[in-house]
Amino acid sequence: MGSVFTCLRRFLRESGPLGSLLSRLEARTGIKWLYLAPVSLALLGLYLVFGYGASLISNLFGFIYPAYASIKAIESSSKEEDTLWLTYWVLYGTFSIAEAFSDVFLFWFPCYYGGKCLFLLWCMAPVPWNGSQVLYQSIIRPCFLKHRRAMDSILGTLGTRTLDTASQITQEVLRTLATSRARLTAEVAPQLSHSPPEEP
């Protein structure tokens, strides 16, 4: 349990938007960051249960820091960070799709958005047993490996059909434009040849 608090302290004091925000709050209020973080989390939790726009707040919570960390991972030379955040985004996308279908039912649970934030926090936590790694290795990866060939075949067929359809639509639009232009030219040309000359 001590390692969790050590990781949390390191995460909160890391140079970045969250660390600088806590430092500025500490400077303005005179309250140590170690106390500000849990109080801020408690207020956020209460807001997620009773506040307006809890869905937006929970989605921002699951997006802003991971996006920032992903950009840092892209700019670094470490492949481990890239893999970590790619795994998070695969899980986040899967969760978002599942949530879209079950949102009608989950909306009625008052602590849903708080639980969602805790779930996303677990998925992005800088610990070896973080949620994105655990769920990817135990659920998503086995499912992907089992259905990989079928998915590749479906996506290949879909890609080919999409290109064929786009090509047909483009040819039809070009034919329609050429026909319209020819018709317009045929209608306007006789009128231009019979128009009286302009007086000076």
Summary of the structure (lengths in Angstrom):
residues: 200
radius of gyration: 28.3
end to end distance: 95.7
largest distance: 96.0
contacts: 462
relative contact order: 0.06
helix: 85%
strand: 0%
